[in-house]
Amino acid sequence: MKNQGHILIVDDHTNTRLYLKTLLTHEGFEVSEAGTGGEALQVLHESPHPAHRSAILLDLKLPDTTGTEMLEPLQTLYPQVPVVIMTAHATVETAVEAIRKGAANYLEKPIDEKKLLALLEDLTSAPKNVERGLLGHGDLPIPLLQGESPVMRALADRIRKASSHSIPILITGESGTGKELVARSIHQLSPRREEPFIAVNTGAISRELVNSELFGHEKGSFTNAHSRKEGWLSTAGQGTLFLDEIGTMELSTQIALLRVLENRTFYRVGGTEEISFHARIIGASNIDPLLLVNQGRLREDLYYRMNVFPINVPPLRERGEDILLLARKCLSEAFDIPGVEVELSLDAKSVLMGYTWPGNVRELKNRMIEVAVVHGLTGPNRFELSKEMIAPLLQFGSSSYSPTVLSSQSMTLKESEREQIRRALAEAEGNKSRAARTLGISRKALYAKMREYGIEEGE
């Protein structure tokens, strides 16, 4: 039988160690044992290649220490060896603490054989060719996530920590803040970086088709199912599956997704073959997940399974002078001419910093593209953004723009407001709820404005 790797079992119960050793040896693993934290460190110290060990199964409660206290020395001495916490007293709090201190995952006792083997297969089969800790404090792999503000430094730290293990992640943040970019950053820094990254907006797919798209389907499983189709769970391989707007899924789909997370297996729609799942799942929501839980739109058990290591992406208005950094960068990219020098006038800086950016980074990028298209270069290989160029594009509603930075325009306020509504609807592809969020108003208020300005559906 092929050697699957080396596993160290750390548990003070002899019967537990014997059971796990018998199971894992039968599956092709080499197994060593320890009954205490001290014995575990001694076994690793005496091992000829301790850092090449595939995984450590570590009991939460030991005679001389605890599993969480053991995580720090283990991660310091052997940072490349994933540690799985085993506990008979699993709670959200213990799981969160273990993950924060470096555990790759956790398992509840009594150990489910299928879950254990699926988890070990996931840990031992993922590519190992990426070193951890590649980023500096403000240095992120995706350009639009650049920034030196304290909130972005904190986000960078969360991304680095999230990339070092394979547990599910739930990313929250307003529309346009860059949740998918955060997910891509986690993927690119993780050992899965050479594997697929599949990004799916579940809210953009009809509820009738989500199950088929997610799990795949067999030929003849429903009308128009003329052939077998592989779903996202399959095409993600050993990479990352990013599910945006996770709270829009039907509750029955959420139950099926929860089973995938727990058992690491799934069935195609209309199928009877159990299929192994090896990818990592990252979910995202632009609405507070607890609010979705309270409204009955997100299952509480799925929320807790996804939210062990939460990441919140800050809105642009909380990022200080990152706004100016991103404005320069977006303008430079919009001209698409090498060597263009971009400057911001003092008045333009005041306008940019005074606006609350309800559409966040996405809105900033779109406005900078619009400025570049309308005005062009102001000199040879040079552009200076003025207040007069940017202010007309941002004058929508008192809640979105500081009155101290308003200026007179050739366009009337009503004309400007109508244009902003049309633009928001176009960017949201007709989705009224999304357009209303971008504009910083309620859906009801958006409909009232559309009636007032004679804006037709699909205009």
N, C-alpha and C positions, 0 to 999 in steps of 0.2 A: 504494500500500500504506500502511496506517495506521502512523504513527510509534509504535514501541514504547517509545522512550526513548533515553537516552544511556548508552553504555558506554565506560569507559576500560580499555584492555588494557595491562597493565604486564608486559612480558616481554622479556628480552634476546635471545631468538631471533627473528630476522626472519621465518622461515618459520612459526613459531607464531603470531605476530601477524597475518601475512597470512592464514593459514588461518581464524583466529577472526574476523578482520574480514570476510572473504568470507562466512562462515557467518552472522554476525549481521546484516550489511547485507542479505543476502537475506531475513532474517526480519523486516526492517523497523526495525532499530535504527540509530541514528546512532553511529558508532564513532570514537574518537580513540585514539592509541597513545603509548606511552613505552617506552624501552628500559632505563631505570634509575629508581631511586627519586627522584633529583633531577629528572629530566625529568618524572616523574609529577606532582610538586608544582608544577613550572613550568606544565604543561598546565592543571592545576586553577586555578592563580593567574591565568592569562590567560583562562580561560573566563568568559563573561559571567554565567553562573548555575551555578557549580560544585556548589552544594548541591542542585540540581535533577537532578543526574545519577542515573540509575537504579541503577547498580552499578559497582563497580570489580573487575576480574579481575586479581589480583595474584600474580605468581610468587613462590614461596617463596625462591628463590635469585636474587639480582641482583648485578651487578658491584660496586655501591657500598654495598649494604646487604642486609638480608633482609626478606622479607615480614612476619615477625612484628615486626621493629623499625620497619617502616613503619606498622604498625597504630596506634600511639599518636599520631603527628602527624596521620594521616588522621582518626582518631576525634575528635581535639581540634578540628581545623579544620572538618571536615565530618561531624558526628555522625549526620546523617540519611541518609548515603550508605552502603549496605551493601557490605562488602568480602568477596569470595570468594577464598580462597587457592587457588592452583594449585600442585601439587607432583608430581614424579615419585618422590618418596621419602616417601610418606605413611605415617605410623605413628600409633598411638594417641597417643603422646607429642606429636608435632608437631601433631596435630589438637587435642588438649586445650589446648596452649599457645596456638594460634591463636585458639581460641574464647574462652579466658580473656582474651585481649588485645583482644577485640572483633570478631573475624571473624564474619560471618553464617553461613558454611559453608565447606566446602573441597571441592575436586575433584582426583581423581588423574589424572595424565598417563599415557598419552595421553588427552586429553579425550574422553569419551563425549558425542556430540552431543545425544542424547536427554536425558541427565542435565543437561547444561548448559542446554538450552532450558527444561526443566521447572523447574529451579532459578530461572532468570531470570524465568520467568513467575510463579513463586511470589513472588519478591521485588518484582516490579514491579506485581503485581495486588493484593497485600494492602493494605488501607486504610492511609493514612499520616496519619490525623488525630489521633494520640495523641502528645503530647510525652513524651520520656523523662525519668526522674528525678523522678517525681511524688511520691515518698514520702519522709518523714523516716525517721530511724533506726528508731524503734519503731512506726511508723505503717503498719499493713497494711490493705488494703481489706476484709478479711473479719474480722468481729468476734472470732471464736473464735481467731484467730491473733494477737490483740493481746498485747503483753507487752514488758517492759523488760529482761528477763534478757539476759546476754551471748549466750546461744545463740540467742535469738530475734532479736537485732540482727544476728547473723551470717546467720540464715535470711533476714531481710528483704533483706540485701545480695545474697544468692544469687538471690532472687526478682527483684529489680530487674535484675540482670545477665541472667538467663534470659529476661526479657520483651523484651530488646532485639534478640534474634535468633530464627531460626526452626528451629534444629536440634532433633532429638528430645531429650527430657529423661527421665531415669529417677529417680523419687522413691522413696526407701526410708524406712522407719520402722515402728514397731510399730503394731498395730491401734489405731485411735482417736486417733492423734496429729494427724490432719488433713491427710493426703496429698492428698485431693481438694480441700480448701480451698486448699492451696498451688498446685495446678494451676489452680484458678479464679483465684487471685491473679495468676499469670503471664499467664493469658489476658486478664484485665481490664486489665492494665497494658500489654499489647502492642498493636500496630497492628491486631490481629485482634479487638479487643474488641466491635465491632459485629456480628461474625460468630457462628455457633453455637458453643456449648460442649457437646459430647456426652460425657457420662460413662457409662462402661460397666464393670460388674464382671464380668469374663470368668469368674471363678470361680463366679458364680451362675447361669451358663447351661450347659446340658448340652453336652458336648464335640461331640456330633453336630450341634448347631445353630450352633456358634460361627462356622464358615466362612460359613454362610448369613447370619447376623446381621452379620458383619464386612464381607463383600464384596457381599452381596445375591445374588439368584439369578434365573434365567430361568424362565419358565413351563414346567412339565413336567420340570425338571431332576432332581427326585426326587419320591417319593410325597408327595402333599398340596401340592405346589408348583403351585397352581391359577392363579397369576398372577405376573408379574414383581414382585420385591421389591427396593427400594433398600436397601443396607446402610449401616452406620455411616460407611464411608469416603465415601459419596456425601452423606449427610445432613449431615456435618460441613462441607461446602462449603469455604470458605476460612478456617474457624475452627480449632478445636482439638478433637482426639479424645483423650479421656483413657481409657486402658485400665488398670483396676485389676487387681491379682493377675495380672500378665502371665505369670508363671511357670506358671499353670495351663493354658495353651493347649497343644494338641497340637503336637508338633514339626513336623508338616507345615504347620500353620497359622503357626507361627513362621517357617518358610522363606518362605511366601507374604508374610508381613508384612515380612520383610527385603527382599524384592524390591520391595515398595511403597516402602520407605524409599530404596532405591537408584535405582529407575527412575521413581518418582513416577507409576506407572500400575498398574492392576489389572484383573482380569476378574471378572465375576459368576460364581457357581457355575453351570456348564452353559452359559456364554456364550462367544462368540468375539470380541466387541467389546472392544478395548483402551480403557480409560477413564482419563482423567487424574485425578490426585489432587493437591489443592491445600492440604489442611489440614496443621496441625502435629500430630504425635503425641507425647503425654506418657504414659509408662508408670509403673506403681507396683508395689511389692512390699513385703509386710510380713515377708518372709524375705530374708536376705542373698543378693543375686543371685549372688555367687560360689559360695555353698553350693549354690544351684540348678544352677549350671553344673557343679560337681563331681559333683552327683547325677544329671546327665544330664537334668534337667527344664527347663533353659533353654539354648538354643543359644549357644555361645560367641561366634559372629559377630554374632548379634542383640544380645547383651549389650554388646559393644564398640561397636556402631553406636548403641545407645541411651544408653550411659553416658559420652559425651564430656564432658558437663557435669552430673555427679551432684549431687543434692540430698538430704540426709538430714534428716528432720524429727525433732527431739529428743523423747524421751519426757517426759511431764509431770513426772516425779520429778526431772528435771535442770533444771527451769525456775525453781527457787527460789520467790520470793514471787509469781511469776506465778500460782501456784496460788490464792492468796488473791484476786488481782485477778479471775481467772476465776470463782471461787466467788461473789463478789459480783455479777458480771455475770449469771451463769446464774440466780442466785436472783431478781434483779430481773426478768429476762425471764420466769421461771416464774410470777411473780405476775400479770404482764400488766396491771398497774395503774400508770398514769403517776404519777411522783413518789414511789414507795415508797423509803424510806430503808433500806438494808440494812447491818447491822452484824454483825461476827463477834466473839464473846467470845474472851478470851485462850486459854481451854481449847479452844475450837473451832478456833482457829488452830493450836494445838499438834497437834490431831488431824489436821487437813488436811495439815499439813506433815510429820507422822510417817508417813503412809500412802504406800505406793509406787505407787499408782494403776496397777495392771496393765492396766486398760482405758483409761487415759490421759484425754484431754479428753472423749471420749464417755462414759466412766464418770462423770466429774465432773458433766457436764451432767445425766445421768440421776439421779444421787443428789440433786442440787439440786432437780430437778423433784419427786422423791419427797418431799423434806423440805417443799417448799412445799405440796404436795397434802395431806400428813398433818397438818401443824401450822398452816398459815394464818398470818395476820399476828399479831404479838405486841403490837401497839398500833396506833393510828390512823396509817395510811400509814407504818408502821414495822415492821421485822422484825429480830430479833437471833438469829443462829444460835448455839445452845449446843452444848456437848460431848455432852449427852444426846440431842440431836436427830440428830447425824450419826454418832457412834461406832458405834451398833448396825448401821448399814448398811455399815460397812467392816470388821467383824470376820470376816475370812475368812482362815484360814491364817496361820502364823507368818511366812511369806515376804512377805506382803502388808501386814502391819501391825506397827508397832513396839510391843513389849510395854509400853513406858513410857507409852503413851497408851490402854491398854485400860481399860474401865470396866465396872462391873456393870450388867446389863440385866434387864428383866423376861423377856426371851426367853433360853432356855438356849443354850449355845454350839452344841449339835447342831441346835437349831431354827433358829438364825441361819445356820449353815452350809448346812443344807438349803434355806433360803429363798434364799441367795445363789446356790446351784447352779441352782435353778429359774429365778431371774431371769436368770442368765447364758445359760441355754439359750433362754429366751424372746427375749432381745435378739439372740441369734445365729440365731434362727429355726430352732432344732433342729440347727444345725451344730455337731457335737461338738468338732471341732478348734478352731473359732473360740471356742467357749465356754471350752474348756480354756485357751486363750491369755489370754482376759480374766481368768480366775480365777488365772492364774499357776501352773497345774499341768499335768502331762502328760495326754494323752488317756486313757492307761491308768488313771491315778489318778482321772480323772473318771468313767469307767465303774465303778470300784470304789466310789466314793462314791455313785453312782446306785443301785447294788445295795444298799449299806449302808442308805440312807435310803428305799428302795422307790420311787424316782422312775422312772416309766414313760416310755417313748419318747413324745414328743409332749405330755407333761404340761405 
